[in-house]
Amino acid sequence: MRMVDIIEKKRDGAPLSEQEIQFVVKGYTSGDIPDYQMSAFAMAVFFQDMTTDERAALTMAMVESGDQIDLSKINGKKVDKHSTGGVGDKTTIALAPLVAAVGVPVAKMSGRGLGHTGGTIDKLESIPGFTVEITNDRFMELVNENKLAVVGQSGNLAPADKKLYGLRDVTATVNSIPLIASSIMSKKIASGADAIVLDVKTGTGAFMKELDQSIILAKAMVDIGNSLGRKTIAIISDMNQPLGYSVGNSLEVMEAIDLLRGQGPEDLRELCLSLGSEMVVLADKASSVKDARTLLEDAIASGAAIEKLKTFIEAQGGDSRIVDDYSILPQAQYEINVEADESGYVAGIVADKIGKAAMVLGAGRATKDAQIDLGVGITLKKKIGEAVSVGDTIAVLHANSENVDQVINMVQGSYTITEEQPQKRPLLYETIS
């Protein structure tokens, strides 16, 4: 088997066999296939696409390139949740204890963030003492005891994907549905879950800006998951403005806690209940999404969800007093108002710009080695559809410097204000199963 023949075959639009795809992935991971040939292969896939069988084979070949997590010691059906990423997306911090409170085992492997804010682990580590540095055995013990634990993602999970992504990033082949879908799903499959719920974002703060492309990506990932024996469901959710009101690590932890107390933003609550309901059904804890939603709403109302969060924090070394006393969390030194410079209605918020503004404050990493300031961030005071007048506070900057003129301009520039009130956007567009 020769790489040049496989490139030519895919260039001409013919489907590749499972053996050919394994040859490509193994050869590239080992270094036997050079970057220039893999670049040609990626470009051929970019233009010629892949069949469902090819996508599944590519995903599985990347899974087999590294560690595969065995969660068989954990009792019950393990359901994972994955978000394609957005601004203010603190869903996991609220969702994991919420579904664990109704008996669904959540064995979550998460990563650190690169971009506008930290990842789930960075946000959790804003809780004093909290650690994800636990052994695999302890990780599984905690899930069996408490139904919930979070650890850092293995460094050797789907290494072929990591190597290929680095190449795609410099060869203009990132935006390819089969390559994106297999990249995401390889890590989910390797993580050992029995079933997967995907939160696929669409809009200005999402990887996929257009709804039709988000739907295509979601269907591709659902097809891969189901063809590899993992029941997979995707929900398309809106990211044309940040989720909730807070963007920043400790700020997002506070907002997640608010939700579990029965408060918090309506959009975050609705998304968590929708994703959680699918997880509860896939875990066989309810026979319908409607029944699952009732269980979750009851867990919030009874206080079971907030108690589960406290147990989770304590079990991983964190200070659970933060649930009742936010002052224990990292706090920024200054709160600086951002004012509207015109009157009307908020018609749009470019979520990406809000995210970048938060990163300038220090809430995210521009490089992998950069340090995050866990206390800084942005709290939105006006969202799409709300009326504003000149001088109204549209956002509050939580900063550790008073020199924030650039950030003020970025936030003001992310808002579009019009004379007419815009139509309300849906939060959830489609469920794909």
SELO-645899 format. One record per residue (C-alpha): residue in three letters; chain; x, y negated, z negated. Coordinates in steps of 0.05 Angstrom, whole numbers, padded with zeros to 5 digits. Each point is the difference from the previous one (the first is absolute). Layout:
BEGIN
{r Ala; c A; x X; y Y; z Z}
...
# end
This chain:
BEGIN
{r Met; c A; x 00000; y 00000; z 00000}
{r Arg; c A; x 00027; y -00068; z 00020}
{r Met; c A; x -00021; y -00069; z -00027}
{r Val; c A; x 00004; y -00031; z 00070}
{r Asp; c A; x -00052; y 00050; z 00026}
{r Ile; c A; x -00047; y -00015; z -00058}
{r Ile; c A; x 00007; y -00076; z 00011}
{r Glu; c A; x -00015; y 00010; z 00074}
{r Lys; c A; x -00060; y 00044; z -00015}
{r Lys; c A; x -00031; y -00051; z -00048}
{r Arg; c A; x 00018; y -00057; z 00047}
{r Asp; c A; x -00042; y 00033; z 00053}
{r Gly; c A; x -00059; y 00008; z -00047}
{r Ala; c A; x 00002; y 00075; z -00013}
{r Pro; c A; x -00015; y 00026; z -00071}
{r Leu; c A; x 00057; y 00028; z -00039}
{r Ser; c A; x -00001; y 00067; z -00036}
{r Glu; c A; x 00007; y 00008; z -00075}
{r Gln; c A; x 00069; y 00031; z 00011}
{r Glu; c A; x 00023; y -00059; z 00043}
{r Ile; c A; x -00023; y -00051; z -00052}
{r Gln; c A; x 00035; y 00039; z -00056}
{r Phe; c A; x 00064; y 00001; z 00043}
{r Val; c A; x -00004; y -00076; z 00007}
{r Val; c A; x -00011; y -00014; z -00074}
{r Lys; c A; x 00051; y 00050; z -00026}
{r Gly; c A; x 00052; y -00023; z 00050}
{r Tyr; c A; x -00009; y -00073; z -00015}
{r Thr; c A; x 00000; y 00010; z -00076}
{r Ser; c A; x 00064; y 00041; z 00003}
{r Gly; c A; x 00034; y -00050; z 00046}
{r Asp; c A; x 00005; y 00047; z 00060}
{r Ile; c A; x -00047; y -00045; z 00040}
{r Pro; c A; x 00029; y -00070; z 00007}
{r Asp; c A; x -00039; y -00065; z -00010}
{r Tyr; c A; x -00001; y -00017; z 00074}
{r Gln; c A; x -00037; y 00064; z 00017}
{r Met; c A; x -00048; y -00007; z -00059}
{r Ser; c A; x -00013; y -00072; z 00022}
{r Ala; c A; x -00019; y 00025; z 00069}
{r Phe; c A; x -00045; y 00053; z -00031}
{r Ala; c A; x -00035; y -00052; z -00044}
{r Met; c A; x -00012; y -00045; z 00060}
{r Ala; c A; x -00028; y 00058; z 00040}
{r Val; c A; x -00049; y 00015; z -00057}
{r Phe; c A; x -00017; y -00075; z -00005}
{r Phe; c A; x -00023; y -00001; z 00073}
{r Gln; c A; x -00027; y 00072; z 00009}
{r Asp; c A; x -00031; y 00012; z -00069}
{r Met; c A; x -00008; y 00069; z -00031}
{r Thr; c A; x -00056; y 00051; z -00007}
{r Thr; c A; x -00029; y 00017; z -00068}
{r Asp; c A; x 00040; y 00065; z 00000}
{r Glu; c A; x 00065; y -00038; z 00016}
{r Arg; c A; x -00013; y -00050; z -00055}
{r Ala; c A; x -00012; y 00055; z -00050}
{r Ala; c A; x 00063; y 00036; z 00022}
{r Leu; c A; x 00041; y -00064; z -00006}
{r Thr; c A; x -00029; y -00013; z -00069}
{r Met; c A; x 00016; y 00070; z -00024}
{r Ala; c A; x 00070; y -00001; z 00029}
{r Met; c A; x 00014; y -00064; z -00040}
{r Val; c A; x -00031; y 00031; z -00062}
{r Glu; c A; x 00047; y 00060; z 00006}
{r Ser; c A; x 00061; y -00045; z 00009}
{r Gly; c A; x 00002; y -00013; z -00076}
{r Asp; c A; x -00030; y 00016; z -00067}
{r Gln; c A; x -00071; y 00025; z -00007}
{r Ile; c A; x -00034; y -00011; z -00067}
{r Asp; c A; x -00034; y 00061; z -00030}
{r Leu; c A; x -00058; y -00022; z -00044}
{r Ser; c A; x -00028; y 00070; z -00010}
{r Lys; c A; x 00013; y -00004; z -00076}
{r Ile; c A; x -00052; y -00056; z -00004}
{r Asn; c A; x -00070; y 00024; z -00015}
{r Gly; c A; x -00055; y -00020; z 00048}
{r Lys; c A; x -00003; y -00029; z 00070}
{r Lys; c A; x 00051; y -00056; z 00009}
{r Val; c A; x -00023; y -00059; z 00042}
{r Asp; c A; x 00048; y -00054; z 00022}
{r Lys; c A; x -00017; y -00071; z 00022}
{r His; c A; x 00042; y -00040; z 00049}
{r Ser; c A; x -00007; y -00072; z 00022}
{r Thr; c A; x 00032; y -00026; z 00064}
{r Gly; c A; x 00017; y -00062; z -00040}
{r Gly; c A; x -00027; y -00070; z -00010}
{r Val; c A; x 00005; y -00063; z -00041}
{r Gly; c A; x -00024; y 00005; z -00072}
{r Asp; c A; x -00012; y 00074; z 00007}
{r Lys; c A; x 00001; y 00024; z -00072}
{r Thr; c A; x -00051; y 00055; z 00014}
{r Thr; c A; x 00041; y 00059; z -00027}
{r Ile; c A; x 00010; y -00033; z -00069}
{r Ala; c A; x -00076; y -00001; z -00011}
{r Leu; c A; x -00020; y 00059; z 00043}
{r Ala; c A; x 00046; y 00053; z -00029}
{r Pro; c A; x -00025; y -00005; z -00073}
{r Leu; c A; x -00071; y -00009; z 00025}
{r Val; c A; x -00003; y 00066; z 00037}
{r Ala; c A; x 00042; y 00035; z -00053}
{r Ala; c A; x -00053; y -00021; z -00051}
{r Val; c A; x -00051; y 00044; z 00036}
{r Gly; c A; x 00047; y 00060; z 00002}
{r Val; c A; x 00035; y -00007; z 00067}
{r Pro; c A; x 00075; y 00016; z -00007}
{r Val; c A; x 00042; y -00057; z 00028}
{r Ala; c A; x 00073; y 00019; z 00012}
{r Lys; c A; x 00025; y -00063; z 00033}
{r Met; c A; x 00067; y -00012; z 00032}
{r Ser; c A; x 00010; y -00073; z 00017}
{r Gly; c A; x 00055; y -00044; z 00026}
{r Arg; c A; x 00029; y -00069; z -00011}
{r Gly; c A; x -00021; y -00058; z 00043}
{r Leu; c A; x 00038; y -00035; z 00056}
{r Gly; c A; x -00035; y -00064; z 00019}
{r His; c A; x -00050; y -00047; z -00032}
{r Thr; c A; x -00007; y 00035; z -00068}
{r Gly; c A; x 00027; y 00061; z -00034}
{r Gly; c A; x -00029; y 00069; z 00012}
{r Thr; c A; x -00044; y 00038; z -00049}
{r Ile; c A; x 00062; y 00020; z -00041}
{r Asp; c A; x 00025; y -00072; z -00005}
{r Lys; c A; x -00068; y -00022; z -00024}
{r Leu; c A; x -00005; y 00055; z -00052}
{r Glu; c A; x 00071; y -00017; z -00024}
{r Ser; c A; x -00024; y -00070; z -00017}
{r Ile; c A; x -00030; y 00036; z -00060}
{r Pro; c A; x 00054; y -00001; z -00055}
{r Gly; c A; x 00031; y 00069; z -00010}
{r Phe; c A; x -00037; y 00034; z 00057}
{r Thr; c A; x 00043; y 00050; z 00039}
{r Val; c A; x -00009; y 00044; z 00060}
{r Glu; c A; x 00066; y 00035; z -00014}
{r Ile; c A; x -00028; y 00067; z -00024}
{r Thr; c A; x 00017; y 00071; z 00020}
{r Asn; c A; x -00044; y 00040; z 00047}
{r Asp; c A; x -00020; y 00046; z -00056}
{r Arg; c A; x -00020; y -00058; z -00045}
{r Phe; c A; x -00037; y -00032; z 00058}
{r Met; c A; x -00043; y 00062; z 00008}
{r Glu; c A; x -00010; y 00008; z -00075}
{r Leu; c A; x -00027; y -00071; z -00004}
{r Val; c A; x -00048; y 00012; z 00057}
{r Asn; c A; x -00026; y 00063; z -00034}
{r Glu; c A; x -00005; y -00035; z -00067}
{r Asn; c A; x -00027; y -00068; z 00022}
{r Lys; c A; x -00022; y 00011; z 00072}
{r Leu; c A; x 00048; y -00056; z 00021}
{r Ala; c A; x 00074; y -00014; z 00010}
{r Val; c A; x 00042; y -00042; z 00048}
{r Val; c A; x 00072; y 00013; z 00021}
{r Gly; c A; x 00047; y -00031; z 00050}
{r Gln; c A; x 00001; y 00029; z 00069}
{r Ser; c A; x 00054; y 00052; z 00013}
{r Gly; c A; x 00059; y -00028; z 00038}
{r Asn; c A; x 00000; y 00061; z 00045}
{r Leu; c A; x -00073; y -00001; z 00019}
{r Ala; c A; x -00005; y 00005; z 00076}
{r Pro; c A; x 00071; y -00026; z 00014}
{r Ala; c A; x -00012; y 00010; z 00075}
{r Asp; c A; x -00054; y -00053; z -00003}
{r Lys; c A; x 00045; y -00049; z -00037}
{r Lys; c A; x 00054; y 00008; z 00052}
{r Leu; c A; x -00048; y -00005; z 00059}
{r Tyr; c A; x -00035; y -00061; z -00029}
{r Gly; c A; x 00067; y -00036; z -00005}
{r Leu; c A; x 00011; y 00014; z 00074}
{r Arg; c A; x -00071; y -00020; z 00020}
{r Asp; c A; x 00009; y -00066; z -00036}
{r Val; c A; x 00057; y -00021; z 00047}
{r Thr; c A; x -00027; y 00031; z 00065}
{r Ala; c A; x -00070; y -00033; z 00002}
{r Thr; c A; x -00036; y 00066; z -00012}
{r Val; c A; x -00029; y -00013; z -00069}
{r Asn; c A; x -00070; y -00014; z 00026}
{r Ser; c A; x -00015; y 00070; z 00026}
{r Ile; c A; x -00062; y 00036; z -00027}
{r Pro; c A; x 00030; y 00071; z 00001}
{r Leu; c A; x 00065; y -00024; z -00031}
{r Ile; c A; x -00035; y -00042; z -00054}
{r Ala; c A; x -00050; y 00055; z -00016}
{r Ser; c A; x 00052; y 00055; z -00005}
{r Ser; c A; x 00045; y -00045; z -00042}
{r Ile; c A; x -00054; y -00014; z -00052}
{r Met; c A; x -00029; y 00071; z -00001}
{r Ser; c A; x 00068; y 00035; z -00005}
{r Lys; c A; x 00011; y -00032; z -00068}
{r Lys; c A; x -00071; y 00015; z -00023}
{r Ile; c A; x 00004; y 00073; z 00021}
{r Ala; c A; x 00069; y 00008; z -00032}
{r Ser; c A; x -00027; y -00030; z -00065}
{r Gly; c A; x -00042; y 00063; z -00011}
{r Ala; c A; x -00071; y -00026; z -00004}
{r Asp; c A; x -00058; y 00046; z 00017}
{r Ala; c A; x -00041; y -00057; z 00030}
{r Ile; c A; x 00014; y -00071; z 00021}
{r Val; c A; x -00041; y -00064; z 00001}
{r Leu; c A; x 00028; y -00055; z 00044}
{r Asp; c A; x -00013; y -00075; z -00008}
{r Val; c A; x 00015; y -00028; z 00069}
{r Lys; c A; x 00004; y -00075; z -00001}
{r Thr; c A; x -00019; y -00045; z 00058}
{r Gly; c A; x 00009; y -00075; z 00009}
{r Thr; c A; x 00050; y -00056; z -00010}
{r Gly; c A; x 00034; y 00032; z -00060}
{r Ala; c A; x 00002; y 00070; z 00029}
{r Phe; c A; x 00050; y 00038; z 00044}
{r Met; c A; x -00057; y 00009; z 00050}
{r Lys; c A; x -00030; y -00068; z 00013}
{r Glu; c A; x -00057; y 00023; z 00045}
{r Leu; c A; x -00058; y 00043; z -00023}
{r Asp; c A; x 00000; y 00046; z 00062}
{r Gln; c A; x 00074; y 00016; z -00011}
{r Ser; c A; x -00012; y 00013; z -00074}
{r Ile; c A; x -00055; y 00050; z 00017}
{r Ile; c A; x 00045; y 00035; z 00051}
{r Leu; c A; x 00055; y 00006; z -00053}
{r Ala; c A; x -00048; y 00025; z -00053}
{r Lys; c A; x -00028; y 00054; z 00047}
{r Ala; c A; x 00070; y 00022; z 00018}
{r Met; c A; x 00020; y 00009; z -00073}
{r Val; c A; x -00066; y 00035; z -00018}
{r Asp; c A; x 00011; y 00048; z 00059}
{r Ile; c A; x 00071; y 00015; z -00022}
{r Gly; c A; x -00020; y 00013; z -00072}
{r Asn; c A; x -00058; y 00045; z 00017}
{r Ser; c A; x 00039; y 00039; z 00052}
{r Leu; c A; x 00054; y 00014; z -00053}
{r Gly; c A; x -00051; y 00026; z -00051}
{r Arg; c A; x -00009; y -00063; z -00042}
{r Lys; c A; x -00070; y -00026; z -00003}
{r Thr; c A; x 00010; y -00073; z 00020}
{r Ile; c A; x -00047; y -00060; z 00001}
{r Ala; c A; x 00015; y -00072; z 00018}
{r Ile; c A; x -00035; y -00065; z -00018}
{r Ile; c A; x 00013; y -00062; z 00043}
{r Ser; c A; x 00002; y -00060; z -00047}
{r Asp; c A; x 00008; y -00075; z 00013}
{r Met; c A; x 00065; y -00036; z -00011}
{r Asn; c A; x -00017; y -00067; z 00032}
{r Gln; c A; x 00011; y -00031; z -00068}
{r Pro; c A; x 00037; y 00027; z -00062}
{r Leu; c A; x -00036; y 00054; z -00040}
{r Gly; c A; x -00026; y -00030; z -00065}
{r Tyr; c A; x 00028; y -00067; z -00022}
{r Ser; c A; x 00070; y 00016; z -00026}
{r Val; c A; x 00064; y 00012; z 00039}
{r Gly; c A; x 00060; y 00017; z -00044}
{r Asn; c A; x 00021; y 00058; z -00043}
{r Ser; c A; x -00023; y -00013; z -00071}
{r Leu; c A; x -00058; y -00043; z 00027}
{r Glu; c A; x -00025; y 00060; z 00039}
{r Val; c A; x 00006; y 00046; z -00061}
{r Met; c A; x -00045; y -00049; z -00038}
{r Glu; c A; x -00051; y 00000; z 00056}
{r Ala; c A; x -00002; y 00076; z 00002}
{r Ile; c A; x -00012; y 00002; z -00075}
{r Asp; c A; x -00056; y -00051; z 00008}
{r Leu; c A; x -00033; y 00048; z 00049}
{r Leu; c A; x 00004; y 00059; z -00048}
{r Arg; c A; x -00033; y -00044; z -00053}
{r Gly; c A; x -00059; y -00010; z 00047}
{r Gln; c A; x 00022; y -00069; z 00022}
{r Gly; c A; x 00049; y -00019; z 00055}
{r Pro; c A; x -00011; y -00019; z 00073}
{r Glu; c A; x -00059; y 00031; z 00037}
{r Asp; c A; x 00041; y 00019; z 00062}
{r Leu; c A; x 00051; y 00038; z -00042}
{r Arg; c A; x -00056; y 00035; z -00039}
{r Glu; c A; x -00037; y 00021; z 00063}
{r Leu; c A; x 00063; y 00026; z 00034}
{r Cys; c A; x 00020; y 00040; z -00062}
{r Leu; c A; x -00069; y 00030; z -00007}
{r Ser; c A; x -00003; y 00018; z 00074}
{r Leu; c A; x 00069; y 00033; z 00002}
{r Gly; c A; x -00010; y 00032; z -00068}
{r Ser; c A; x -00067; y 00030; z 00020}
{r Glu; c A; x 00033; y 00035; z 00059}
{r Met; c A; x 00056; y 00026; z -00045}
{r Val; c A; x -00050; y 00027; z -00051}
{r Val; c A; x -00039; y 00037; z 00054}
{r Leu; c A; x 00064; y 00029; z 00031}
{r Ala; c A; x 00021; y 00024; z -00070}
{r Asp; c A; x -00067; y 00037; z -00006}
{r Lys; c A; x -00021; y -00042; z -00061}
{r Ala; c A; x -00064; y -00025; z 00035}
{r Ser; c A; x -00042; y 00027; z 00057}
{r Ser; c A; x -00013; y -00068; z 00033}
{r Val; c A; x 00032; y -00069; z 00006}
{r Lys; c A; x -00061; y -00029; z -00035}
{r Asp; c A; x 00007; y 00047; z -00060}
{r Ala; c A; x 00075; y -00014; z -00002}
{r Arg; c A; x -00011; y -00075; z -00002}
{r Thr; c A; x -00048; y 00008; z -00058}
{r Leu; c A; x 00054; y 00039; z -00039}
{r Leu; c A; x 00051; y -00055; z 00013}
{r Glu; c A; x -00047; y -00056; z -00019}
{r Asp; c A; x -00017; y 00037; z -00064}
{r Ala; c A; x 00075; y 00008; z -00016}
{r Ile; c A; x 00008; y -00076; z 00004}
{r Ala; c A; x -00063; y -00015; z -00040}
{r Ser; c A; x 00017; y 00050; z -00055}
{r Gly; c A; x 00072; y -00024; z -00008}
{r Ala; c A; x 00027; y 00068; z 00021}
{r Ala; c A; x 00039; y -00031; z 00058}
{r Ile; c A; x 00035; y -00053; z -00042}
{r Glu; c A; x 00017; y 00053; z -00053}
{r Lys; c A; x 00030; y 00044; z 00055}
{r Leu; c A; x 00044; y -00059; z 00021}
{r Lys; c A; x 00025; y -00008; z -00071}
{r Thr; c A; x 00016; y 00074; z -00006}
{r Phe; c A; x 00037; y -00002; z 00067}
{r Ile; c A; x 00042; y -00060; z -00020}
{r Glu; c A; x 00018; y 00030; z -00068}
{r Ala; c A; x 00018; y 00068; z 00030}
{r Gln; c A; x 00051; y -00033; z 00045}
{r Gly; c A; x 00032; y -00043; z -00054}
{r Gly; c A; x -00038; y -00064; z 00012}
{r Asp; c A; x -00030; y -00049; z -00049}
{r Ser; c A; x -00075; y 00012; z 00005}
{r Arg; c A; x -00014; y -00063; z -00040}
{r Ile; c A; x 00004; y -00037; z 00066}
{r Val; c A; x -00070; y 00025; z 00015}
{r Asp; c A; x -00027; y -00045; z -00055}
{r Asp; c A; x 00054; y -00053; z 00000}
{r Tyr; c A; x 00025; y -00026; z 00067}
{r Ser; c A; x 00051; y -00045; z -00033}
{r Ile; c A; x 00044; y 00061; z -00010}
{r Leu; c A; x 00008; y 00005; z 00076}
{r Pro; c A; x 00052; y -00042; z 00037}
{r Gln; c A; x -00024; y -00071; z 00007}
{r Ala; c A; x 00024; y -00056; z 00046}
{r Gln; c A; x 00023; y -00065; z -00032}
{r Tyr; c A; x -00042; y -00047; z 00044}
{r Glu; c A; x -00070; y -00001; z 00028}
{r Ile; c A; x -00006; y -00047; z 00059}
{r Asn; c A; x -00065; y -00016; z 00036}
{r Val; c A; x -00005; y 00001; z 00076}
{r Glu; c A; x -00053; y -00049; z 00023}
{r Ala; c A; x -00044; y 00000; z 00062}
{r Asp; c A; x 00019; y -00054; z 00050}
{r Glu; c A; x -00068; y -00001; z 00034}
{r Ser; c A; x -00073; y 00014; z -00016}
{r Gly; c A; x -00046; y 00053; z 00027}
{r Tyr; c A; x -00003; y 00076; z -00006}
{r Val; c A; x 00057; y 00050; z -00003}
{r Ala; c A; x -00006; y 00035; z 00068}
{r Gly; c A; x 00065; y 00039; z -00003}
{r Ile; c A; x 00061; y 00017; z -00042}
{r Val; c A; x 00060; y 00029; z 00035}
{r Ala; c A; x 00017; y 00054; z -00050}
{r Asp; c A; x 00070; y 00010; z 00027}
{r Lys; c A; x 00017; y -00073; z -00015}
{r Ile; c A; x -00025; y 00006; z -00071}
{r Gly; c A; x 00043; y 00062; z -00008}
{r Lys; c A; x 00062; y -00035; z 00027}
{r Ala; c A; x -00013; y -00059; z -00046}
{r Ala; c A; x -00002; y 00048; z -00059}
{r Met; c A; x 00066; y 00030; z 00023}
{r Val; c A; x 00032; y -00069; z 00003}
{r Leu; c A; x -00020; y -00009; z -00073}
{r Gly; c A; x 00037; y 00065; z -00016}
{r Ala; c A; x -00058; y 00050; z -00003}
{r Gly; c A; x 00028; y 00044; z 00055}
{r Arg; c A; x 00065; y 00024; z 00032}
{r Ala; c A; x 00030; y -00028; z 00064}
{r Thr; c A; x 00052; y 00056; z -00003}
{r Lys; c A; x 00000; y 00067; z -00036}
{r Asp; c A; x 00051; y -00024; z -00051}
{r Ala; c A; x -00036; y -00064; z -00018}
{r Gln; c A; x -00026; y -00010; z -00071}
{r Ile; c A; x -00074; y -00012; z -00011}
{r Asp; c A; x -00026; y -00052; z -00048}
{r Leu; c A; x -00058; y 00039; z -00031}
{r Gly; c A; x -00036; y -00060; z -00029}
{r Val; c A; x -00007; y -00045; z 00061}
{r Gly; c A; x -00054; y 00000; z 00053}
{r Ile; c A; x -00062; y -00035; z 00026}
{r Thr; c A; x -00071; y -00001; z -00024}
{r Leu; c A; x -00051; y -00020; z 00052}
{r Lys; c A; x -00057; y -00045; z -00024}
{r Lys; c A; x -00038; y -00004; z 00066}
{r Lys; c A; x -00014; y 00056; z 00049}
{r Ile; c A; x -00034; y 00006; z 00067}
{r Gly; c A; x -00071; y -00029; z 00001}
{r Glu; c A; x 00010; y -00046; z -00060}
{r Ala; c A; x -00010; y -00076; z 00004}
{r Val; c A; x 00059; y -00046; z -00015}
{r Ser; c A; x 00011; y -00075; z -00005}
{r Val; c A; x 00064; y -00039; z 00008}
{r Gly; c A; x 00040; y 00007; z -00064}
{r Asp; c A; x -00033; y 00065; z -00023}
{r Thr; c A; x 00048; y 00053; z -00026}
{r Ile; c A; x 00002; y 00056; z 00052}
{r Ala; c A; x 00056; y 00040; z -00034}
{r Val; c A; x 00045; y -00001; z -00060}
{r Leu; c A; x 00074; y 00015; z 00006}
{r His; c A; x 00032; y 00038; z -00058}
{r Ala; c A; x 00073; y -00021; z 00006}
{r Asn; c A; x 00065; y -00003; z -00038}
{r Ser; c A; x 00021; y -00063; z 00037}
{r Glu; c A; x -00035; y -00066; z 00012}
{r Asn; c A; x 00032; y -00006; z 00068}
{r Val; c A; x -00056; y 00034; z 00038}
{r Asp; c A; x -00017; y -00050; z 00056}
{r Gln; c A; x 00015; y 00052; z 00053}
{r Val; c A; x -00048; y 00050; z -00033}
{r Ile; c A; x -00055; y -00052; z -00007}
{r Asn; c A; x 00005; y -00014; z 00075}
{r Met; c A; x -00001; y 00074; z 00016}
{r Val; c A; x -00064; y 00011; z -00041}
{r Gln; c A; x -00035; y -00061; z 00028}
{r Gly; c A; x 00021; y 00022; z 00070}
{r Ser; c A; x -00031; y 00069; z -00011}
{r Tyr; c A; x -00070; y -00030; z -00011}
{r Thr; c A; x -00047; y -00018; z 00057}
{r Ile; c A; x -00055; y -00048; z -00022}
{r Thr; c A; x -00060; y -00015; z 00046}
{r Glu; c A; x -00063; y -00042; z -00004}
{r Glu; c A; x -00046; y 00060; z 00009}
{r Gln; c A; x -00003; y 00057; z -00050}
{r Pro; c A; x 00027; y 00064; z 00033}
{r Gln; c A; x -00038; y 00065; z 00002}
{r Lys; c A; x 00020; y 00049; z -00055}
{r Arg; c A; x 00049; y 00053; z 00022}
{r Pro; c A; x -00012; y 00073; z -00019}
{r Leu; c A; x 00049; y 00030; z -00050}
{r Leu; c A; x -00009; y 00071; z 00027}
{r Tyr; c A; x -00006; y 00013; z 00074}
{r Glu; c A; x -00002; y 00075; z 00010}
{r Thr; c A; x 00011; y 00067; z -00033}
{r Ile; c A; x 00035; y 00052; z 00043}
{r Ser; c A; x -00002; y 00073; z -00019}
# end
